[in-house]
């Protein structure tokens, strides 16, 4: 009965929240084709049941707390039959089975299973988001070395979501496993790079090939969708100036460091700058850029409106910088986390809690003298504290 409930909930309620389902082709794919693919590839079936379980657990949580923040588009049309803890247990059961089957198939990618592997990677991304942080030091793109930076409770076993971890060897989140979302983000990209669209999107996957391209933005997303604008320019432009200055100082030898340290600083700054420029493009698409006369204009390509595009394009070297707790990389990631909310991720029930967790932990990691010095320099450049104050917390005692 549990599986029947989960499958019904997926097709009626969870599926429309996934994959940008405003398009009829997309909606038909998620509600009909995905379960059909699951009949031939059991790991897909387990993963969609896990997604439905996490969604029901989310709804049960807000139902019991009478929280009014639940989007009507994600609300269940049927009564909840179980307690939240029971839905979470079902989610873990199906996620474990799904990831195990996915990993086994990933070792043998072929035209016959590449579409299912692509779908499995996407579903695992959703499930890993919905499962929430695996521990205090889980910062989504990697697990930081928390014990060296006033932390603890990290699943630090040498694995890294964006650097060393492998989709075939990573499991679900638990007290002994590393954080796992980034390998599956790269898994989506790997399928794109390994198979041509006519092979990847054949058979039941074909509706994804017919889905129309998103309409070109004619105005910032906040204007189009009617949500409040975030004043972001001073903070992110100030951070960019700081990163550029650090790179220039390292290149000119003005930092007084050893050659090896100088090269490391230059490499970190270059990686952080690329990720930051990508992030600035997303902010400009969602909130527009305020000009000198106060006008708000749309800047950049329409593709920048998609928040998860930043993770998709993220380089492993950036995750390595975050893992080492490089301040510039941490600050860029903290600003990305601010986008993990309902306005920027419509119907994004699965991102709940990530923004607060990432920002709070980075605030702790930047609570030392070096972090405060960077914040002071950025405030001097931008003439405002603004959101930056939220990233600085007292150093743990």
ZAMARGU-4260 file (C-alpha; in steps of 0.2 Angstrom, whole numbers, plus 5000, padded with zeros to 4 digits):
<rodrens>
0) 5000/5000/5000 | 5014/5012/5004 | 5021/5010/4986 | 5004/5013/4979 | 5002/5029/4989
5) 5019/5035/4984 | 5017/5032/4966 | 5000/5040/4966 | 5007/5055/4975 | 5021/5057/4963
10) 5010/5057/4947 | 4997/5069/4954 | 5007/5080/4965 | 5026/5079/4965 | 5029/5077/4946
15) 5022/5094/4942 | 5035/5102/4954 | 5050/5095/4944 | 5058/5099/4929 | 5049/5115/4924
20) 5033/5107/4921 | 5023/5122/4914 | 5025/5114/4896 | 5012/5100/4892 | 5026/5089/4885
25) 5036/5091/4901 | 5021/5087/4912 | 5017/5072/4902 | 5035/5066/4903 | 5036/5067/4922
30) 5018/5061/4926 | 5018/5046/4913 | 5034/5043/4905 | 5045/5043/4921 | 5035/5029/4929
35) 5035/5020/4913 | 5054/5021/4912 | 5054/5015/4930 | 5046/4998/4925 | 5061/4994/4914
40) 5074/5002/4926 | 5070/4998/4944 | 5082/5011/4951 | 5072/5025/4942 | 5056/5018/4951
45) 5065/5018/4968 | 5071/5036/4965 | 5054/5043/4960 | 5046/5034/4975 | 5060/5042/4986
50) 5056/5059/4979 | 5037/5057/4982 | 5041/5051/5000 | 5052/5067/5003 | 5038/5078/4996
55) 5025/5070/5008 | 5037/5072/5023 | 5039/5090/5018 | 5020/5092/5017 | 5017/5082/5034
60) 5030/5094/5042 | 5020/5110/5037 | 5004/5102/5040 | 5008/5098/5058 | 5015/5115/5061
65) 5001/5124/5052 | 5014/5133/5042 | 5006/5144/5028 | 5022/5145/5018 | 5017/5129/5008
70) 5015/5134/4990 | 4998/5128/4984 | 5006/5121/4968 | 5015/5108/4980 | 5001/5104/4991
75) 4994/5086/4992 | 4977/5084/4985 | 4975/5068/4996 | 4975/5066/5015 | 4992/5061/5022
80) 4991/5043/5028 | 5007/5042/5038 | 5018/5053/5050 | 5032/5063/5044 | 5045/5051/5052
85) 5037/5037/5042 | 5038/5046/5026 | 5056/5050/5029 | 5060/5031/5033 | 5052/5026/5016
90) 5062/5040/5007 | 5078/5033/5014 | 5073/5015/5010 | 5070/5019/4992 | 5084/5032/4990
95) 5096/5019/4996 | 5090/5006/4983 | 5089/5018/4969 | 5107/5025/4972 | 5113/5007/4972
100) 5105/5002/4956 | 5110/5019/4948 | 5128/5016/4953 | 5128/4999/4946 | 5121/5004/4929
105) 5132/5020/4928 | 5147/5008/4927 | 5140/5002/4910 | 5133/5017/4901 | 5126/5013/4884
110) 5112/5019/4872 | 5100/5007/4880 | 5101/5014/4897 | 5108/5032/4895 | 5091/5040/4896
115) 5087/5031/4912 | 5104/5036/4919 | 5101/5054/4914 | 5084/5053/4923 | 5092/5044/4938
120) 5105/5058/4940 | 5091/5071/4939 | 5080/5062/4952 | 5095/5059/4964 | 5099/5078/4963
125) 5081/5082/4969 | 5081/5068/4982 | 5098/5074/4989 | 5092/5092/4990 | 5076/5086/4999
130) 5086/5075/5011 | 5094/5091/5018 | 5112/5093/5024 | 5121/5077/5029 | 5129/5086/5043
135) 5135/5103/5050 | 5149/5104/5038 | 5139/5099/5022 | 5139/5114/5011 | 5131/5106/4996
140) 5145/5107/4984 | 5157/5098/4997 | 5160/5094/5015 | 5172/5106/5023 | 5186/5102/5034
145) 5176/5108/5049 | 5187/5102/5063 | 5201/5114/5057 | 5189/5129/5057 | 5180/5128/5073
150) 5168/5115/5066 | 5163/5097/5070 | 5151/5084/5065 | 5158/5083/5048 | 5157/5068/5037
155) 5175/5071/5032 | 5182/5055/5025 | 5192/5063/5011 | 5177/5063/4999 | 5171/5079/4990
160) 5155/5082/4981 | 5164/5091/4967 | 5182/5085/4968 | 5185/5067/4973 | 5168/5059/4975
165) 5161/5047/4962 | 5143/5044/4959 | 5147/5025/4958 | 5154/5025/4976 | 5144/5038/4985
170) 5128/5033/4995 | 5114/5042/5004 | 5117/5054/5018 | 5120/5046/5035 | 5131/5048/5050
175) 5146/5039/5040 | 5143/5044/5022 | 5150/5060/5013 | 5138/5073/5005 | 5133/5067/4988
180) 5124/5080/4978 | 5138/5086/4967 | 5143/5070/4959 | 5125/5068/4952 | 5125/5086/4946
185) 5141/5081/4936 | 5132/5064/4931 | 5119/5074/4922 | 5132/5084/4913 | 5142/5068/4909
190) 5127/5060/4900 | 5125/5076/4890 | 5143/5075/4885 | 5144/5056/4882 | 5128/5054/4871
195) 5121/5064/4857 | 5103/5071/4860 | 5095/5060/4847 | 5102/5045/4857 | 5099/5052/4875
200) 5082/5058/4872 | 5075/5043/4862 | 5060/5033/4866 | 5051/5038/4882 | 5064/5052/4885
205) 5058/5060/4868 | 5047/5073/4876 | 5062/5082/4883 | 5069/5084/4866 | 5053/5092/4860
210) 5051/5104/4875 | 5052/5122/4869 | 5066/5133/4874 | 5062/5144/4888 | 5055/5161/4882
215) 5068/5175/4881 | 5068/5186/4896 | 5061/5204/4892 | 5063/5210/4910 | 5071/5203/4926
220) 5062/5188/4934 | 5057/5198/4950 | 5048/5210/4939 | 5040/5197/4928 | 5035/5186/4943
225) 5031/5200/4955 | 5042/5196/4970 | 5053/5209/4979 | 5069/5214/4972 | 5085/5211/4982
230) 5098/5225/4982 | 5114/5214/4977 | 5125/5225/4967 | 5136/5233/4981 | 5139/5216/4990
235) 5143/5206/4975 | 5153/5219/4966 | 5162/5223/4982 | 5167/5204/4983 | 5172/5204/4965
240) 5184/5219/4967 | 5191/5210/4982 | 5194/5194/4973 | 5202/5204/4958 | 5213/5213/4970
245) 5219/5197/4978 | 5223/5189/4961 | 5233/5205/4955 | 5243/5205/4972 | 5247/5187/4970
250) 5252/5189/4951 | 5263/5205/4955 | 5271/5196/4970 | 5265/5210/4982 | 5258/5198/4994
255) 5275/5194/5001 | 5271/5175/5001 | 5282/5161/4995 | 5281/5156/4976 | 5270/5141/4980
260) 5259/5150/4991 | 5257/5164/4978 | 5253/5152/4965 | 5239/5144/4976 | 5232/5161/4980
265) 5232/5166/4961 | 5223/5149/4957 | 5210/5151/4971 | 5206/5169/4965 | 5204/5164/4947
270) 5193/5149/4951 | 5183/5160/4963 | 5181/5174/4951 | 5174/5163/4937 | 5161/5156/4949
275) 5157/5173/4955 | 5155/5180/4938 | 5143/5166/4934 | 5133/5170/4950 | 5133/5188/4946
280) 5125/5184/4929 | 5111/5174/4938 | 5108/5189/4951 | 5107/5201/4936 | 5094/5190/4927
285) 5083/5187/4942 | 5084/5204/4950 | 5091/5215/4936 | 5105/5227/4938 | 5102/5245/4946
290) 5110/5258/4935 | 5118/5275/4941 | 5101/5284/4939 | 5092/5270/4949 | 5084/5262/4934
295) 5083/5243/4934 | 5088/5234/4918 | 5090/5216/4912 | 5108/5211/4909 | 5114/5195/4901
300) 5107/5180/4893 | 5090/5172/4897 | 5098/5156/4903 | 5105/5165/4918 | 5087/5165/4926
305) 5090/5146/4931 | 5097/5145/4948 | 5103/5127/4946 | 5113/5132/4931 | 5127/5138/4943
310) 5129/5121/4950 | 5129/5113/4933 | 5143/5124/4927 | 5153/5124/4943 | 5171/5118/4942
315) 5178/5104/4953 | 5192/5116/4958 | 5179/5128/4966 | 5172/5114/4977 | 5190/5111/4982
320) 5192/5129/4987 | 5176/5128/4997 | 5183/5112/5005 | 5199/5121/5011 | 5188/5135/5018
325) 5195/5148/5006 | 5186/5164/5011 | 5182/5171/4994 | 5175/5154/4988 | 5165/5153/5004
330) 5157/5170/5002 | 5153/5166/4984 | 5144/5150/4989 | 5135/5160/5003 | 5128/5172/4990
335) 5122/5158/4980 | 5113/5150/4995 | 5103/5166/4996 | 5095/5161/4980 | 5089/5144/4987
340) 5071/5150/4991 | 5054/5151/4984 | 5056/5167/4973 | 5071/5161/4964 | 5066/5142/4964
345) 5047/5141/4960 | 5039/5126/4968 | 5056/5122/4975 | 5050/5113/4991 | 5066/5102/4990
350) 5078/5116/4994 | 5070/5121/5011 | 5083/5123/5024 | 5098/5124/5013 | 5099/5143/5013
355) 5099/5145/5031 | 5111/5130/5034 | 5124/5136/5022 | 5124/5154/5027 | 5125/5150/5045
360) 5139/5138/5044 | 5149/5150/5032 | 5146/5163/5045 | 5154/5153/5058 | 5169/5148/5047
365) 5172/5167/5043 | 5171/5172/5061 | 5189/5172/5063 | 5201/5187/5061 | 5204/5183/5042
370) 5186/5182/5038 | 5182/5199/5048 | 5196/5207/5039 | 5189/5203/5022 | 5172/5208/5027
375) 5178/5225/5033 | 5187/5228/5016 | 5172/5223/5006 | 5161/5235/5016 | 5174/5249/5013
380) 5172/5246/4994 | 5153/5245/4994 | 5150/5258/5008 | 5137/5246/5015 | 5136/5231/5026
385) 5119/5224/5020 | 5118/5206/5018 | 5137/5204/5022 | 5133/5206/5040 | 5123/5190/5040
390) 5138/5180/5035 | 5148/5184/5050 | 5145/5175/5066 | 5155/5175/5083 | 5169/5163/5083
395) 5163/5147/5092 | 5170/5146/5109
</rodrens>
